[in-house]
Amino acid sequence: MEKRLKKQRNRLFLRVTLILLAVWLTVSATYCVIRLYSEKNSVQQQELSDFAYTKQIIASGMGFNSMINAVILDHSLLKSENFDLNSNFDSQIIVTDLSSDKVIADTAKKIGVEYEIKLSEESTIPVYGLVDWNLIHNALSAEQIYTISDYLTAERDDGLHYELVCTKFYIRYIEFIPIELKIVLTEGGNEWFISDEIIETFALDKNLSDGDEEYFECGNMRRNTIPNDFILNGYYNNDYISSLTAAQQKQASTTVTTGAFEYIFYASDYLYYSDQSSSIFIQYAKQVNLLKNCGRDLIIGVSITFVFFLTIALILCLMIWTMVKSQILQEQKRADMTGALAHDIKTPLFVISGYAYSLKEDIDSGERDEYLDNIIEQTEKINSLVHNMLNLSKLDSYTINLNRSDFDLYELTEETRSAYTSLPDGRSILLTHSGGNTINADAELIKTVVQNLTDNAVKYSKPKSEIKIDLTDKTLRISNPSENLSKAELRQIWQPYVRKDKSRSKKGNGLGLSIVKSILDLHGAKYEAQMKDGEFVCTVVFP
């Protein structure tokens, strides 16, 4: 039986778990799709807003003859609050002057920086622009690059460190063309550039202008640092726009899928000079990774739904298993009772059949009366068995209505005890009571409980022993000297057709304590059976 229950339980848990797992996967997939779609729309709206802001900045500088320089000096395309290319290397901007069909600015393979230029000994201003990685590496020899790398990666114990500073450069549109670099030893922070120790100077002669183009120098205050990650590892903005087709580059805005959760957002527009003589073409592209943007939300959402469905699965499994287990036990109980009933009826029927056949023969009147008495005795035994079976079935069905009332348990017990005035083998019953013994219950059913417990004690007590019935408040305790019962036997005595006397030499059918259990369960009473000092003790505590 235990193996069957375990098998049924595992099968039930597996089915419920698989069903809820499928539901969880469906809900999680739906949530992820909705969240990714929402994130994509949100990103596109933000990018369109940023692109509009960029156009506004560029348009505000169009009144100057040198439009792009005005943007750099006055507004800074690259250092606006929406575009910080020092921290994000996933976007690209191209500005093309359509009058000359010349690319004025392209952020691919470049990094945005804020530098300081010296206008006079006392005056400096900040400027914003791009530094091209190729312009630096192509103007330096391999040996110079190794030297710079050795300095920038060196670790010192005195708290100082090396930085690469651009001390001279041209400004062409929005690009800085370095013509002199210096390695300086500095404490960093807010220290002035003039206080840094110059370690080595590198002249980038390949970047010198052939004409009289003016170059700018670094001021004494701020050091024009080139970031280490940029110069050493090539961390710069990628060229996304060149990967788009000509038709895609003509779109006002579009998205191009590059992976399962990645795509390139692209937007473009035309801006005209104030005199309408010419215009510029602005292109903007950004690599977007949806998982990177909302991966944490997806993990949290999926985890929450998993915990939710796991909790639901456990609750459902426990609830369903409680019902299924009850049904299995009831079915098993009915099967056991049917088998035991058939076994108990078989012998009386066999006896009745034998006496009936004998009565058909010519026998004297004395034997006839004996046969008839035996038939009546066996019929009464079957009748008692069927009557108890019907009572037990009725009690286990939970359809019985309790006729509750307040009554004195002592008086009911004394009435029952009085029926056992003459016991065989010198047995006797001692009834004691203390406290208030009034309980609220169905008197007829409780009388059955007391009768069955007393009958069980009389039936299995030793010869010349004393059976004790003790009432204390609402507690009924019946004890009798008995042969020892194991814990397993004590647990089984409440089941139908379980008898201490396996040979069934004692009168009875093994249903008495089962009926007691059903009645006490209906009343919500607590009960237990135990062996104590050689006595079988049955204790009932009424609510």
Backbone torsions as a table, in degrees:
resi	resn	phi	psi	omega
1	MET	NA	-43.8	-179.3
2	GLU	-63.2	-39.6	178.2
3	LYS	-65.4	-39.1	179.2
4	ARG	-63.8	-44.0	178.9
5	LEU	-62.1	-42.8	-179.4
6	LYS	-64.0	-40.9	178.8
7	LYS	-65.0	-44.8	178.9
8	GLN	-63.4	-40.5	-179.8
9	ARG	-63.9	-46.1	-179.6
10	ASN	-63.4	-39.2	179.6
11	ARG	-65.9	-41.4	178.7
12	LEU	-64.6	-47.7	-179.5
13	PHE	-60.6	-39.4	-179.8
14	LEU	-65.0	-43.9	-179.0
15	ARG	-64.7	-47.2	180.0
16	VAL	-62.6	-42.1	-179.5
17	THR	-63.0	-43.5	-179.5
18	LEU	-65.5	-40.1	179.7
19	ILE	-64.0	-47.8	-178.8
20	LEU	-70.5	-29.4	175.3
21	LEU	-64.3	-42.4	177.7
22	ALA	-63.8	-41.5	178.0
23	VAL	-63.9	-42.7	179.8
24	TRP	-62.1	-43.7	179.4
25	LEU	-62.1	-40.3	179.4
26	THR	-65.5	-46.4	179.7
27	VAL	-64.4	-43.0	-179.4
28	SER	-64.3	-43.3	179.0
29	ALA	-62.5	-42.4	178.5
30	THR	-62.7	-44.3	178.7
31	TYR	-61.0	-43.9	-178.6
32	CYS	-63.4	-42.3	179.6
33	VAL	-62.8	-46.4	-179.6
34	ILE	-64.0	-43.3	-178.6
35	ARG	-65.9	-41.3	179.0
36	LEU	-67.0	-41.0	178.2
37	TYR	-63.1	-42.9	178.8
38	SER	-64.1	-41.2	179.5
39	GLU	-64.9	-40.0	179.5
40	LYS	-62.4	-45.5	177.7
41	ASN	-62.8	-40.8	-179.4
42	SER	-64.9	-43.2	179.3
43	VAL	-63.6	-43.2	-178.5
44	GLN	-64.7	-39.1	176.9
45	GLN	-64.2	-40.5	179.1
46	GLN	-66.5	-41.8	-179.9
47	GLU	-66.3	-38.8	177.0
48	LEU	-64.0	-37.9	177.7
49	SER	-65.8	-42.9	178.5
50	ASP	-64.4	-39.7	179.7
51	PHE	-65.6	-38.4	176.8
52	ALA	-64.2	-37.5	178.4
53	TYR	-66.2	-39.7	178.4
54	THR	-62.3	-44.2	178.8
55	LYS	-62.9	-37.2	178.9
56	GLN	-63.3	-41.7	179.0
57	ILE	-63.3	-45.8	-178.9
58	ILE	-66.2	-41.7	-179.4
59	ALA	-63.0	-32.4	-178.4
60	SER	-69.4	-17.2	179.2
61	GLY	-102.2	7.8	-174.4
62	MET	-76.0	-10.8	179.7
63	GLY	-76.0	-12.2	-179.9
64	PHE	-86.5	150.0	177.8
65	ASN	-64.3	-42.6	177.0
66	SER	-97.3	81.3	-169.5
67	MET	-56.8	-50.6	-173.7
68	ILE	-67.4	-39.0	176.1
69	ASN	-61.8	-37.1	178.4
70	ALA	-64.0	-39.3	178.0
71	VAL	-61.6	-43.8	-178.3
72	ILE	-65.0	-50.6	-172.5
73	LEU	-72.9	-32.8	-173.2
74	ASP	-103.4	-33.8	-169.6
75	HIS	-126.7	-35.4	178.9
76	SER	67.9	94.2	174.6
77	LEU	-58.8	-41.3	-170.7
78	LEU	-85.6	-19.4	-176.5
79	LYS	-109.0	22.0	175.8
80	SER	-69.2	165.7	-175.9
81	GLU	-67.0	-18.8	-178.8
82	ASN	-93.3	-20.4	-178.1
83	PHE	-124.6	109.0	178.0
84	ASP	-124.1	89.4	-174.4
85	LEU	-74.6	-9.3	175.4
86	ASN	-69.3	-27.0	-176.9
87	SER	-110.3	-17.1	-179.3
88	ASN	-120.5	123.4	-179.8
89	PHE	-114.2	40.3	-176.7
90	ASP	-124.8	19.6	-179.6
91	SER	-135.9	163.5	-179.8
92	GLN	-147.3	139.3	176.5
93	ILE	-127.9	132.2	174.5
94	ILE	-124.2	128.4	175.3
95	VAL	-117.0	122.3	-177.5
96	THR	-118.1	130.0	175.2
97	ASP	-84.9	111.2	-173.9
98	LEU	-72.2	-19.4	178.9
99	SER	-68.5	-35.1	178.9
100	SER	-111.7	-0.8	-176.9
101	ASP	52.4	39.3	-177.6
102	LYS	-113.8	137.1	177.2
103	VAL	-75.0	113.9	-179.7
104	ILE	-79.5	-38.6	-178.1
105	ALA	-148.2	138.1	174.9
106	ASP	-145.5	117.1	-174.6
107	THR	-83.1	-1.4	-179.7
108	ALA	-63.8	135.3	-179.1
109	LYS	59.2	26.2	178.8
110	LYS	-131.7	166.2	177.8
111	ILE	-130.8	142.0	179.1
112	GLY	-82.2	134.4	-178.7
113	VAL	-136.2	160.9	173.2
114	GLU	-117.6	115.9	-177.4
115	TYR	-115.1	168.7	176.5
116	GLU	-118.1	134.8	176.3
117	ILE	-120.6	147.4	-177.2
118	LYS	-93.9	119.0	176.1
119	LEU	-87.8	-34.4	176.9
120	SER	-153.6	-177.1	-179.6
121	GLU	-63.5	-29.3	-176.7
122	GLU	-105.9	-8.4	-170.3
123	SER	-124.8	133.6	174.1
124	THR	-137.8	155.7	175.5
125	ILE	-136.7	152.9	175.7
126	PRO	-85.2	145.6	175.3
127	VAL	-132.3	156.1	-176.9
128	TYR	-126.9	139.0	-179.5
129	GLY	-173.6	-163.7	-176.2
130	LEU	-114.3	145.1	172.5
131	VAL	-115.6	127.9	-176.6
132	ASP	-92.6	124.6	179.8
133	TRP	-61.3	-39.5	-178.1
134	ASN	-65.6	-37.6	-179.5
135	LEU	-62.9	-31.3	179.3
136	ILE	-78.6	-50.9	-175.6
137	HIS	-67.8	-33.9	180.0
138	ASN	-73.3	-24.2	-179.0
139	ALA	-89.4	-9.6	179.6
140	LEU	-107.1	150.4	175.4
141	SER	-81.3	164.9	179.4
142	ALA	-60.9	-37.3	-179.9
143	GLU	-65.6	-40.8	179.1
144	GLN	-65.1	-38.5	178.5
145	ILE	-63.8	-42.2	178.0
146	TYR	-62.9	-39.3	-179.7
147	THR	-64.1	-46.4	179.0
148	ILE	-60.9	-43.0	-179.7
149	SER	-61.4	-40.6	179.6
150	ASP	-62.5	-41.9	179.3
151	TYR	-65.2	-49.1	-173.3
152	LEU	-69.1	-23.6	179.8
153	THR	-98.3	-0.3	-178.4
154	ALA	-73.1	143.9	176.7
155	GLU	-112.0	129.9	-178.1
156	ARG	-115.9	154.7	-178.8
157	ASP	-95.1	-7.1	-175.6
158	ASP	-95.7	8.2	178.6
159	GLY	85.2	-6.1	178.2
160	LEU	-89.8	161.4	177.3
161	HIS	-149.9	167.4	-178.1
162	TYR	-100.4	144.1	173.9
163	GLU	-134.1	149.8	176.0
164	LEU	-97.7	121.0	-173.9
165	VAL	-117.7	135.6	175.2
166	CYS	-91.2	107.6	-174.2
167	THR	-94.8	-22.7	176.8
168	LYS	-139.0	140.8	-179.1
169	PHE	-163.9	154.1	169.7
170	TYR	-90.8	159.4	170.8
171	ILE	-118.8	114.6	176.6
172	ARG	-119.0	109.4	-173.5
173	TYR	57.2	-115.3	179.0
174	ILE	-111.2	21.2	178.9
175	GLU	-110.8	141.5	173.3
176	PHE	-97.2	126.1	180.0
177	ILE	-104.4	102.6	-176.8
178	PRO	-68.7	135.4	174.4
179	ILE	-124.3	-5.8	174.9
180	GLU	-153.1	129.6	177.2
181	LEU	-123.1	149.1	178.2
182	LYS	-136.3	140.1	169.4
183	ILE	-90.8	123.9	-179.4
184	VAL	-121.3	151.3	175.1
185	LEU	-103.1	121.5	-172.2
186	THR	-142.6	161.6	172.6
187	GLU	-88.2	-12.6	-179.1
188	GLY	79.5	-155.3	179.8
189	GLY	65.4	-134.2	-177.3
190	ASN	-101.0	16.3	178.9
191	GLU	-62.4	142.4	178.1
192	TRP	-70.7	149.9	177.0
193	PHE	-63.5	-32.9	-177.7
194	ILE	-65.1	-22.0	-179.5
195	SER	-88.8	-6.6	179.0
196	ASP	-73.9	150.4	176.7
197	GLU	-90.8	120.0	-180.0
198	ILE	-79.9	120.7	-175.8
199	ILE	-94.4	-46.9	-177.0
200	GLU	-155.2	145.3	-178.5
201	THR	-115.7	139.6	179.7
202	PHE	-125.0	121.4	177.9
203	ALA	-93.7	125.6	180.0
204	LEU	-99.1	73.4	-174.4
205	ASP	-63.1	-28.5	-178.8
206	LYS	-63.2	-20.6	-177.2
207	ASN	-95.5	1.8	-179.2
208	LEU	-67.9	145.1	-179.7
209	SER	-81.3	145.7	178.3
210	ASP	-78.3	-21.8	-177.4
211	GLY	-97.1	-154.4	-179.2
212	ASP	-99.0	29.1	-177.7
213	GLU	-62.0	134.7	-177.7
214	GLU	-80.1	137.6	174.2
215	TYR	-109.0	163.2	-178.0
216	PHE	-114.9	151.3	179.1
217	GLU	-113.6	157.1	177.6
218	CYS	-73.4	140.9	177.0
219	GLY	-76.8	179.2	-178.4
220	ASN	-83.5	-13.2	-173.6
221	MET	-89.9	-71.1	-173.8
222	ARG	-91.6	136.0	175.3
223	ARG	-86.7	130.9	179.1
224	ASN	-83.1	77.7	-172.9
225	THR	-77.0	140.3	170.0
226	ILE	-98.3	120.3	-174.6
227	PRO	-55.7	140.5	-178.9
228	ASN	-61.2	-45.0	-178.5
229	ASP	-61.1	-31.5	-179.5
230	PHE	-72.6	-47.7	-174.9
231	ILE	-76.2	-32.5	-176.3
232	LEU	-90.3	-44.4	-171.2
233	ASN	-107.8	-4.8	177.7
234	GLY	71.9	34.8	177.2
235	TYR	-78.3	98.1	179.5
236	TYR	-142.4	176.4	-178.4
237	ASN	-74.4	134.3	-178.5
238	ASN	-80.0	162.2	179.6
239	ASP	-93.5	95.3	-179.3
240	TYR	-91.2	-34.0	-172.0
241	ILE	-66.3	-35.7	-178.4
242	SER	-67.5	-18.6	178.8
243	SER	-81.0	-9.7	179.2
244	LEU	-86.7	152.6	177.5
245	THR	-74.9	164.6	179.3
246	ALA	-61.0	-37.1	179.5
247	ALA	-67.0	-40.2	179.2
248	GLN	-66.4	-35.5	-179.4
249	GLN	-71.5	-14.4	178.1
250	LYS	-88.5	-9.2	-179.0
251	GLN	-71.5	145.1	174.4
252	ALA	-65.5	-39.1	173.3
253	SER	-160.0	144.8	-179.8
254	THR	-162.0	169.5	174.3
255	THR	-128.7	141.3	-179.7
256	VAL	-125.2	117.5	-177.3
257	THR	-71.9	132.1	178.3
258	THR	-120.7	-7.6	179.9
259	GLY	-167.8	-178.7	-177.8
260	ALA	-58.8	-39.5	-178.2
261	PHE	-126.9	16.9	-178.0
262	GLU	-122.6	146.7	174.5
263	TYR	-157.1	163.5	176.3
264	ILE	-103.0	122.2	172.6
265	PHE	-89.1	131.2	-177.4
266	TYR	-130.6	138.7	175.8
267	ALA	-145.2	148.3	179.5
268	SER	-148.5	159.0	179.2
269	ASP	-166.2	162.3	178.2
270	TYR	-107.5	140.9	173.1
271	LEU	-127.2	139.2	-176.2
272	TYR	-107.5	146.7	172.6
273	TYR	-63.2	161.3	-176.4
274	SER	-62.1	-31.2	179.2
275	ASP	-89.8	6.3	178.6
276	GLN	60.1	15.3	-178.0
277	SER	-74.3	-27.1	-179.3
278	SER	-156.7	177.5	-177.8
279	SER	-148.1	167.8	175.2
280	ILE	-122.3	154.2	180.0
281	PHE	-114.3	121.9	-177.5
282	ILE	-108.0	129.3	177.0
283	GLN	-123.2	136.0	-179.9
284	TYR	-134.5	134.1	178.4
285	ALA	-138.9	145.0	178.8
286	LYS	-143.6	134.3	175.1
287	GLN	-80.6	125.2	-177.6
288	VAL	-117.0	127.9	174.6
289	ASN	-113.9	106.3	-175.6
290	LEU	-64.4	-37.6	179.1
291	LEU	-64.4	-36.9	178.5
292	LYS	-66.8	-36.2	-178.2
293	ASN	-73.5	-42.9	-173.2
294	CYS	-126.5	19.0	-179.9
295	GLY	-58.2	-40.5	-179.9
296	ARG	-63.6	-42.0	178.5
297	ASP	-62.9	-39.5	179.8
298	LEU	-64.5	-43.1	180.0
299	ILE	-63.3	-45.2	-179.8
300	ILE	-64.0	-45.1	-179.3
301	GLY	-62.6	-45.8	179.7
302	VAL	-65.6	-38.8	179.5
303	SER	-64.8	-42.2	179.4
304	ILE	-63.0	-44.6	179.0
305	THR	-65.8	-34.2	177.8
306	PHE	-64.2	-47.4	178.9
307	VAL	-61.6	-40.1	179.8
308	PHE	-61.7	-50.8	-178.2
309	PHE	-70.0	-30.9	175.5
310	LEU	-64.1	-42.7	177.7
311	THR	-63.5	-44.7	178.1
312	ILE	-60.8	-40.3	-179.9
313	ALA	-62.2	-44.2	179.8
314	LEU	-63.7	-44.0	179.9
315	ILE	-63.5	-45.6	179.7
316	LEU	-62.9	-42.7	-179.9
317	CYS	-60.4	-44.7	-179.5
318	LEU	-65.9	-43.2	-179.4
319	MET	-65.6	-48.7	-178.2
320	ILE	-66.0	-40.5	-178.8
321	TRP	-64.6	-36.5	178.2
322	THR	-60.4	-43.7	179.4
323	MET	-69.7	-44.6	-178.5
324	VAL	-64.9	-41.8	179.6
325	LYS	-61.9	-41.2	178.3
326	SER	-61.9	-41.6	179.1
327	GLN	-66.2	-41.4	179.4
328	ILE	-63.4	-44.0	179.8
329	LEU	-65.1	-38.4	178.3
330	GLN	-64.4	-43.0	178.4
331	GLU	-62.8	-44.1	179.0
332	GLN	-64.4	-38.8	179.8
333	LYS	-64.6	-43.0	178.5
334	ARG	-63.7	-41.2	178.8
335	ALA	-63.0	-43.6	178.7
336	ASP	-63.4	-42.5	-178.7
337	MET	-66.4	-40.4	179.2
338	THR	-62.3	-44.1	178.7
339	GLY	-63.9	-43.9	-179.8
340	ALA	-67.2	-38.7	179.2
341	LEU	-63.0	-44.0	178.8
342	ALA	-61.2	-39.5	180.0
343	HIS	-65.8	-41.8	-177.5
344	ASP	-73.4	-30.7	-179.3
345	ILE	-80.6	-26.2	-174.6
346	LYS	-59.8	-45.6	-177.6
347	THR	-65.9	-51.6	177.5
348	PRO	-57.5	-39.6	178.9
349	LEU	-64.4	-38.6	178.2
350	PHE	-63.6	-41.7	179.0
351	VAL	-64.8	-46.8	179.6
352	ILE	-59.0	-43.6	-179.8
353	SER	-61.5	-41.4	-179.3
354	GLY	-65.1	-45.0	178.9
355	TYR	-66.3	-35.2	180.0
356	ALA	-63.7	-44.1	177.8
357	TYR	-64.2	-35.0	179.9
358	SER	-67.7	-35.4	-179.3
359	LEU	-65.5	-24.4	179.5
360	LYS	-71.4	-19.9	178.3
361	GLU	-85.9	169.3	-178.5
362	ASP	-85.0	96.7	179.4
363	ILE	-119.7	160.2	-178.0
364	ASP	-73.5	167.6	-174.5
365	SER	-66.7	-32.5	179.4
366	GLY	-64.4	-46.1	177.9
367	GLU	-66.4	-36.7	179.6
368	ARG	-59.5	-45.9	179.4
369	ASP	-63.1	-38.2	179.1
370	GLU	-65.1	-42.5	179.4
371	TYR	-63.2	-42.5	-179.5
372	LEU	-65.4	-38.2	177.5
373	ASP	-62.5	-41.1	178.8
374	ASN	-65.4	-39.2	178.3
375	ILE	-63.8	-42.7	179.1
376	ILE	-63.1	-41.6	-179.7
377	GLU	-62.2	-45.0	-179.7
378	GLN	-67.3	-35.5	178.5
379	THR	-66.1	-40.4	177.6
380	GLU	-65.2	-36.0	177.9
381	LYS	-63.5	-43.9	178.2
382	ILE	-65.5	-41.1	180.0
383	ASN	-61.6	-42.2	178.1
384	SER	-64.3	-41.2	179.8
385	LEU	-63.3	-47.5	-179.4
386	VAL	-64.3	-40.4	179.7
387	HIS	-60.6	-45.3	178.1
388	ASN	-65.4	-37.7	178.0
389	MET	-62.7	-42.6	179.4
390	LEU	-65.8	-40.1	177.9
391	ASN	-63.1	-45.2	-179.8
392	LEU	-64.2	-42.1	179.3
393	SER	-62.9	-40.5	179.1
394	LYS	-65.6	-41.2	179.3
395	LEU	-66.8	-40.6	-178.1
396	ASP	-72.8	-17.8	-179.5
397	SER	-78.9	-12.1	179.8
398	TYR	58.7	23.6	176.8
399	THR	-97.8	-5.5	-178.4
400	ILE	-73.6	140.9	177.0
401	ASN	-99.6	124.1	-179.3
402	LEU	-77.1	129.7	176.5
403	ASN	-94.7	77.7	-173.8
404	ARG	-74.5	144.7	173.9
405	SER	-162.1	163.1	177.2
406	ASP	-87.3	127.8	178.1
407	PHE	-149.2	164.3	-178.4
408	ASP	-87.7	114.7	-178.4
409	LEU	-65.4	-29.4	-179.2
410	TYR	-66.1	-45.2	-179.7
411	GLU	-62.0	-41.1	179.4
412	LEU	-64.8	-41.2	-179.6
413	THR	-68.4	-39.4	178.8
414	GLU	-63.7	-37.8	177.8
415	GLU	-62.7	-41.8	178.1
416	THR	-66.6	-43.5	-177.9
417	ARG	-61.8	-35.4	-177.8
418	SER	-62.3	-20.2	179.0
419	ALA	-76.9	-10.9	-178.2
420	TYR	-111.3	46.2	-177.8
421	THR	-74.5	-31.7	-178.7
422	SER	-117.0	102.5	-177.7
423	LEU	-109.2	147.6	-179.3
424	PRO	-74.4	162.1	172.5
425	ASP	58.0	29.2	174.6
426	GLY	71.5	18.9	178.2
427	ARG	-75.5	154.7	177.9
428	SER	-146.2	160.1	-179.9
429	ILE	-120.7	128.7	177.0
430	LEU	-113.0	120.8	-179.0
431	LEU	-110.0	125.5	175.8
432	THR	-128.6	155.3	178.8
433	HIS	-151.9	156.5	177.5
434	SER	-155.3	156.3	179.7
435	GLY	73.3	-171.7	178.5
436	GLY	-85.8	124.5	-174.9
437	ASN	-107.7	20.3	179.4
438	THR	-81.0	129.2	177.6
439	ILE	-129.1	162.1	177.0
440	ASN	-109.9	107.9	-176.0
441	ALA	-163.5	-179.6	175.4
442	ASP	-83.8	109.3	-172.2
443	ALA	-60.6	-41.5	-177.8
444	GLU	-64.9	-41.7	179.6
445	LEU	-69.5	-39.2	178.9
446	ILE	-66.7	-33.7	175.3
447	LYS	-61.9	-39.0	176.0
448	THR	-62.5	-39.9	178.4
449	VAL	-60.1	-50.6	-177.7
450	VAL	-63.5	-41.9	179.8
451	GLN	-62.5	-46.5	-177.5
452	ASN	-67.0	-40.9	178.9
453	LEU	-66.0	-41.2	178.8
454	THR	-66.1	-44.3	179.4
455	ASP	-61.4	-39.8	178.7
456	ASN	-64.8	-39.2	179.4
457	ALA	-67.4	-41.8	178.5
458	VAL	-64.8	-42.0	-174.7
459	LYS	-65.5	-37.0	-173.0
460	TYR	-111.7	10.9	176.1
461	SER	-81.6	159.6	-179.9
462	LYS	-78.1	155.2	177.8
463	PRO	-58.9	146.4	178.7
464	LYS	58.0	27.2	179.4
465	SER	-101.6	163.9	179.5
466	GLU	-108.1	126.6	177.0
467	ILE	-94.1	127.3	-176.4
468	LYS	-108.1	129.9	173.4
469	ILE	-119.1	117.8	-175.9
470	ASP	-122.3	129.0	177.1
471	LEU	-112.6	121.4	176.5
472	THR	-127.9	108.6	-174.6
473	ASP	55.4	-114.7	-177.5
474	LYS	-106.6	21.6	-179.0
475	THR	-109.7	128.1	177.1
476	LEU	-109.7	125.2	-179.6
477	ARG	-129.9	122.4	178.8
478	ILE	-120.0	126.0	-178.4
479	SER	-133.4	148.1	177.1
480	ASN	-151.6	143.6	174.9
481	PRO	-59.0	135.7	-173.9
482	SER	-151.9	159.3	170.2
483	GLU	-64.4	150.9	-174.0
484	ASN	-67.0	138.4	175.0
485	LEU	-115.0	138.1	177.4
486	SER	-74.9	167.8	178.8
487	LYS	-62.7	-38.2	178.4
488	ALA	-63.5	-41.3	178.4
489	GLU	-66.3	-37.4	178.4
490	LEU	-64.1	-35.6	178.8
491	ARG	-70.7	-27.2	-173.4
492	GLN	-90.9	-13.9	-172.9
493	ILE	-65.1	-18.9	-179.5
494	TRP	-83.1	-7.2	-178.8
495	GLN	-85.1	152.0	-179.6
496	PRO	-62.0	141.6	174.1
497	TYR	64.5	20.5	173.3
498	VAL	-97.4	118.3	-177.9
499	ARG	-128.8	144.6	177.0
500	LYS	-63.4	-37.6	-178.5
501	ASP	-87.2	95.7	-175.2
502	LYS	-63.5	-27.6	-177.4
503	SER	-80.1	-8.2	179.3
504	ARG	61.8	33.1	176.8
505	SER	-74.4	-23.9	177.0
506	LYS	-80.7	149.2	175.8
507	LYS	-70.0	146.5	-179.9
508	GLY	128.5	172.9	-176.6
509	ASN	-129.6	9.1	176.1
510	GLY	75.9	17.1	-179.8
511	LEU	-105.6	-9.0	-174.2
512	GLY	-58.9	-52.1	-177.9
513	LEU	-72.1	-26.8	175.5
514	SER	-65.5	-40.9	177.4
515	ILE	-65.4	-40.2	176.8
516	VAL	-58.8	-46.8	-179.1
517	LYS	-60.1	-45.2	-178.5
518	SER	-63.7	-42.3	-179.9
519	ILE	-65.2	-44.3	-179.6
520	LEU	-66.2	-36.2	176.9
521	ASP	-63.4	-39.9	178.5
522	LEU	-62.9	-34.1	-179.1
523	HIS	-87.2	-7.0	-178.4
524	GLY	71.8	26.6	179.9
525	ALA	-85.5	156.4	175.6
526	LYS	-99.1	141.0	-177.9
527	TYR	-150.6	153.8	176.6
528	GLU	-158.9	155.7	175.4
529	ALA	-123.8	136.8	-178.7
530	GLN	-152.1	159.5	173.8
531	MET	-98.7	128.7	-178.4
532	LYS	-142.8	114.4	178.8
533	ASP	54.1	45.9	176.8
534	GLY	76.6	9.8	179.7
535	GLU	-118.7	143.2	172.5
536	PHE	-87.1	118.0	-174.9
537	VAL	-117.6	123.6	176.1
538	CYS	-112.9	122.6	-175.8
539	THR	-118.5	132.5	178.0
540	VAL	-126.4	128.5	176.9
541	VAL	-115.9	113.1	-179.4
542	PHE	-82.7	144.3	179.9
543	PRO	-69.3	NA	NA
